[in-house]
Amino acid sequence: MSSHAQSAHAAPTGFVSKYIFSTDHKVIGIQYFLLALTAVVVGIVLSVLMRFHLVWPNAHLPFVSGGLMTQEQYLALVTMHGTIMVFFVLTTAPQGGFGNYFLPIQIGAPDMAFPRLNMLSFWVTFLAFVAIIAAFVVPGGAPISGWTGYTPLSGIGEVTGPGEGWGPDVVDCQHLAVLPCVTAGRSQFYCHAD
């Protein structure tokens, strides 16, 4: 317990260095948890839109082009809901949030083994979340292939139909960006700073 009285690094002085670009494992854990809560809210909104469409399929929606939700737009909601809930809620909250906050405390370490890598891992995850939300506004719309991306819905080009424009490319870039940082961030759980 006494190892937590002294910090592994100097205390930050400003708001930006203390709460935005912090290398403290507790602050990064809270950032991951807040990102997961934001993803939960986005996922719930997408889920409510899906259920609204199931109950009132012919309802006029002012934010949908043409007023009526098409099958492709519904599939995009399902795909993005599943992707956001799996990759940004079910993995981010327990591993990033609780793992960063509690693991160093449980093993008696003053901080994570690589605090800057830990911070970088969070910010790349945040940028990946922004990128996946941006898939809604790119030409071609969000992907419609389901969160697993199985064929035939994950085919490339106009052969498979709408929803296969830039949206899947944005999601693929998000996966490629997150994978190394999440791996690096989670590998710190096997190391500890003395």
N, C-alpha and C positions, 0 to 999 in steps of 0.2 A: 504493500500500500504506500509506503514512503517514496517509492520510485515515481509516483504520479505527482508528488509535490513539486518536483523540478521538471521543467519542460525540456524537450529534446531540442528546441530551437527558441530563438528570441521571440518575445511577444510582439505581434504586429502593432503598429501605432495607428494607422488610418483605417477607415471603414472598408475601403477596397482591399487592402492587404489582409484585413482581419476576417472579413466575411465573404468576399468574392474570390480572391486568389489565395486562400488560406492553405497552409500545409498541415494544419492541425487535424488529426484524424476525426475528432468529434465534430468539427465544423463540416468537414467533407461528408461525414456520415449523415448529418442533418441536411446537407445539400442534396445528397442522393435520395433521402427520404422525401424531401419537398418535390424533387423531380418526379418521383414515383407517385406522389399525391396528385401532381398536375396531370400525369399520364392517366391516373384513375379517373379524374374529372373528364378528360377528353374521351376516354373509353366509355364512360357512362353516357356522355352526350351522344356518341355514335350509337350506342345500344338503344337509347331512347328513340333516336331517329329511325332505327330499324324497326322497333316495336310499333312506333307510330305508323310507319308505312304498312305493316302487317294488319293493323286494325282498320286503318282508313287508306286503302291503296289508291283511291282516286282523289285524295285531298290535294288541294292546291297549296304548294309550298313556295313562298316568295323567294327563297334563297336557292332554289333549284332552277336551272335553265329550262324553260318551257313550262314551268309550274308543276309538272308531274314527275315523280321520281321514276326513272327507267330501271330496267333490270340490271343494266351495267352499273348504274349509280348505287343500287342496293348491294350488288356484289362488292363494289369498292368500299362501302361502309362495313360490310362483314369482314373483308380482308384487312382493312386498316384497324378495325376494332380488335381483331385477333392478334395482329402483329404488335400493336401498342400494348395490349394487356399482357402478352407473353414476354416481350423483350424489354419493356420499360416498367412493368409493375411486378410481375412474378420473378424477375431476375434482379431488377434494380433495388427494390426495397429490402429483400432479405439479405442479399449478398453485399450490395454496395452500401445500403443504409445501416442495417444492423451490424453487418460484419465490420465495417470501418469504425463504427462507434464503440462497439462492445469488445471486439476481439483483443485489441491492445490492453484494455482494462483487465480482461479475464486472464491474460497470460502475464500481466505485470510489466509490460513493455511501456516505455514512455511515449512511443508513437509507432507508426507503421515503419517498415524497413526502408522504404523509398518514398518519402512524403511528396516530393515533386512529381514523381510518376503517378502517385495516387491522385494528386490534383489534376494532372493531365488526363488521367483516365476518366475522371468526372466530366471535365469540359468536353472531351470528345464524345462522351455519351450524351451530353446536353446538345451538342451540335447535331448528333445523329437524330435526336428527338425532333429538333427543328427541321432537319431534312425530311424526316418521314411525314411531318405535318405539311411541309411544302409540296409533297406529292399530290395534294388535293388541287393545287393551283397551276401545275405545269400542263403544257399541251398534252392532250390524250388522257388526262385525269389520273387518278390514283389507280394502282393495279387492282385487277379483279380476280386474281389467281388464288385467293385464299391465303391465309397466313403461312401455309406450308409451301406454297409455290409449286404444287404438283402439276404435271401435264394432264390434259391438253390445255388447261387454262393459262399456263405459264409460257405458251408459245410466243415467239418473237414476231413482230410485224403485224400488218393489218389482216393477215390470213385468219388469225384467231378472233378478230373483232375489236371493238373499242376497249379502252382501258389498258392497252398494251403500247402506249406511247412512251413518254418520258417518265411516267410514274414508276414503273418497275425498275427503270434504270436508277432513279433516285433512291429507291429502297435498296437496290443492290449495292449502290455506293455507300449507303448508310451501314449495311451489314459489313462491307469491307473495311470501313473506317472504325467501326466499333470492335470488331473481333480482336485485333492486336492489343488495343488499349484495355479491353475488358480482361483479356488473358493476362496482360501485364499487371493490371490492378488486382486481380484475384490471386495471382501468384504470390503476392505479398502476404497472403494469409498463411503461407508456409514458411515465411521468414519472419523474424522479429528483430527489432532494434534493441540492443542491450543498453 
